[in-house]
Amino acid sequence: MRRTKHQKGRGDRNVREAGPAPAPVLQGAGSRILLPRGYDINTNIGEGFGPYRVDGEQEILPFVTSANVACGAHSGDPSLMEAALESIRYYGLALGAHIGYPDLAGFGRREIHLSSSELRASVLYQLGALSGLARTFGLEITQVRPHGFLYRQMSHDIRIATIVARAIAEYDRWLVLLGPAGNILLASGERAGLRVAGEAWVDRAYDANGNLLPHTHSRAMLKTPQEVMKQVNSLLRHGEVTASDGTRVPLEFETIHLHSRIPQAHAVAEEIRRLVPDASALTAEPFSLDTSEDGEIFPSLAYSV
């Protein structure tokens, strides 16, 4: 399966083409992404370093709509990033930046603490590195997804979440920040003026408060394809997951995170795409244009108002 996509450079967003005026950047609830149909299905790619590679990354790319590239902090290097971008261009996927703490040895999962200025600079550095390479492929970053300890820290520490969200907005306020719905992470993104999208995991267990169980927990990962698909069906049919204590927890999400290291990843990814036939990638543009069969063009808001 090959999909093609042309990304129009956003450039100076204060200068727009003739046509409908773009909606203002809204904060609060108005900054939630509203997809025209279905869900976005995102995955991570390029999570290796030097000769080390993650098995299965390429196998699930035909079934997702966006891919987040490791930017060289928790994993990734220039060669891997270029290879990932080539795959993203080939499959016509939306491009995400997968940012984390500078921790190659610990894969970004170890507890690391940087000063405010160091953290801001690290975020900007990672976004700049990926963006620079992406331009040579005719691509631009659409979304940003934190990784590992940074993801968990932003979900519970408003100071860290605010620093990262402001750094992303400083770099490009049109980017979409991915994270757990109803969480400090997304709330900080909204306050920074970013668009945000709630994320649901298919292979990770949740607690009764809707938080992911930490990787150190014995039941953090769903270990079989059957468990994964049970959670997928619960998410798609009822918008909820069953927590580790048996509690049914509702989740508001626009994107589904699919990891290449889950058991039988290719078969699981193919089945998820079958269940979401109208999957739709996130967009960093204020308007998306859908053309009907009779050729009439309809403007569609890319976020709720």
Secondary structure, 3 states (H helix, E strand, C coil): CCCCCCCCCCCCCCCCCCCCCCCCCCCHHHHEECCCCCCEEEEEECCCECCECCCCHHHHHHHCCEEEEECCCCCCCHHHHHHHHHHHHHHCCEEEEEECCCCCCCCCCCCCCCCHHHHHHHHHHHHHHHHHHHHCCCCCEEEEEECHHHHHHHHHCHHHHHHHHHHHHHHCCCCEEEEECCCHHHHHHHHCCCEEEEEEECCECECCCCCECCCCCCCCECCCHHHHHHHHHHHHHHCEEECCCCCEEECCCCEEECCCCCCCHHHHHHHHHHHCCCCCCCCCCCEEEEECCCCCEEEEECECC
